[in-house]
Amino acid sequence: MASTSASLVHHSSASAFLPIPSPSNANHKTLPAPPLRGRTFPVISCSASPSSPEPAAATAAAAHNNIRDEAIRHFHSKPNDPIPFSAKYVPFGCDFDSATESYSLDEIVYRSQSGSLLDVSHDMSSLRRYDGAYWRSLFDSRTGKTTWPYGSGVWSKKEWVLPEISPDHIVSAFEGNSNLFWAERFGKQHVRGMDDLWVKHCGISHTGSFKDLGMTVLVSQVNRLMKLKRPVVGVGCASTGDTSAALSAYCAAAGIPSIVFLPADKISLAQLVQPIANGAFVLSIDTDFDGCMKLIREVTAELPIYLANSLNSLRLEGQKTAAIEILQQFNWEVPDWVIVPGGNLGNIYAFYKGFKMCKDLELVDRIPRLVCAQAANANPLYLYYKNGWKEFKPVKAETTFASAIQIGDPVSIERAVYALKNSDGIVEEATEEELMNAMARADSTGMFTCPHTGVALTALLKLRERGVIGPRDRTVVVSTAHGLKFTQSKIAYHSKEIDGMECTFANPPVQVKADFGAVMDVLKGYLGQKS
Ligand SMILES: *Cc1c(COP(=O)(O)O)cnc(C)c1O
């Protein structure tokens, strides 16, 4: 159920090649009129004359030769046509038409004049010239193809992400299109008989976390800036985990230097190995994460290194496509709840933004209620929510297994509050024991989740327990990283080696002698328990 309908496949190869639907294109004499508002979706093609190759043939040839060259030819085939869509930076909370302060996406700017966050704002009136049915069909037609760059789950929504970038400048690993897993057994067995529970596996991705979705956008824009000869020689970030992995992979794919500041002796080998393998210039600095962050900010103010940290609003444009993808995977039916683990809190806003755009452009008629799930050891948003949004106080984040959300003073707090207030949202928290137990229970039903997903699953368990989420509510839990990145904590849990934790669902291996009788005894004991 709820998968992308096979009946839409027939117009796929044609529309996948049309990067920018042009409402005023007079060349397409033999084709149906362009799909303006109010019309249903016609089969659109970019082969203007009979002498042009069949789109399907072009696709095959492109895949065989060079899909990037093929995409550029299509993009530049009508050089006199203005690109009909655009986006720019505005201070957070302003919109495209009314903002008095705005910046081109080709400028290097991280904050507004007053120091507030920026937001990538789209020219909604030009997007609105096409109706919801048009956008749904266009996005559906591109899913899972090798057509550059639309085979990516992010770039299949290019017009809503970075409309003006040339396909030639895009750096993509065909990220996104992650599976939406029907968590049948987990729902029925562990969440009071829920039968419409889904896990969006965003972590089954190129570098193993959903940071890929945002990083393809940021690195593509930097690639464009470099091609435009802007003063950028590389990209830098301070991070211990997923951000540096994603940054170094995308930079490596494009041949852009990446510089990663890591706190010495504070990160695991698994966290260190990705940037090293991908050829990043890794500085191991004798300080903590905050110390690294401070240093890289100072350095990027002096040197032409683009700063890829989390206040960068470009990344959210990629992250928001996961929300659009969820709707698409449900055949544009809106789930009741979407639960997202939150640390720096850019992502809860990105999900809101994706859903809201789908509603505003009439792909769907409502948005889901959002839940942001925090680790109790790093829960400033939860505390703020609990005191009725009266006063926000940063906290000192304590160590948590959910290391990517161990943040006490989130940069995107404003964005998160906006998202939650406008989606009738809820904030929940998970203790270390709760999140590890939830992770282990999910794993025992066939998933292999990360601790952050354990935080989101705990929020689900609690809200279901309190009856806030109903037994029939269609609910999506966003899984943000691959469990294989976090084997250390799983091993500790299953060996019951975590201080002060029961590890209730541990499943340690049984030590047994290399002896038939001994093995039989152990197996009979096990089978006896099961029957
Ligand atoms: C970055 C990250 C998050 C949290 O996203 P924020 O935007 O910082 O709230 C959650 N899980 C994983 C695995 C991450 O890498």
The ligand as an SDF file (V2000), in Angstrom:
LIG
                    3D

 15 15  0  0  0  0  0  0  0  0999 V2000
   22.0410   16.2630   12.8120 C   0  0  0  0  0  0  0  0  0  0  0  0
   21.3500   15.0800   13.3310 C   0  0  0  0  0  0  0  0  0  0  0  0
   20.1390   15.1690   14.0580 C   0  0  0  0  0  0  0  0  0  0  0  0
   19.4940   16.4430   14.4900 C   0  0  0  0  0  0  0  0  0  0  0  0
   19.2450   17.4350   13.5680 O   0  0  0  0  0  0  0  0  0  0  0  0
   19.1650   18.9460   14.0780 P   0  0  0  0  0  0  0  0  0  0  0  0
   18.8480   19.7330   12.8820 O   0  0  0  0  0  0  0  0  0  0  0  0
   20.5070   19.2700   14.6610 O   0  0  0  0  0  0  0  0  0  0  0  0
   18.0840   19.0230   15.1100 O   0  0  0  0  0  0  0  0  0  0  0  0
   19.5330   13.9910   14.4560 C   0  0  0  0  0  0  0  0  0  0  0  0
   20.0850   12.7920   14.1760 N   0  0  0  0  0  0  0  0  0  0  0  0
   21.2370   12.6860   13.4990 C   0  0  0  0  0  0  0  0  0  0  0  0
   21.7770   11.3320   13.2460 C   0  0  0  0  0  0  0  0  0  0  0  0
   21.9050   13.8090   13.0550 C   0  0  0  0  0  0  0  0  0  0  0  0
   23.0680   13.6640   12.3960 O   0  0  0  0  0  0  0  0  0  0  0  0
  1  2  1  0
  2  3  1  0
  2 14  2  0
  3  4  1  0
  3 10  2  0
  4  5  1  0
  5  6  1  0
  6  7  2  0
  6  8  1  0
  6  9  1  0
 10 11  1  0
 11 12  2  0
 12 13  1  0
 12 14  1  0
 14 15  1  0
M  END
$$$$
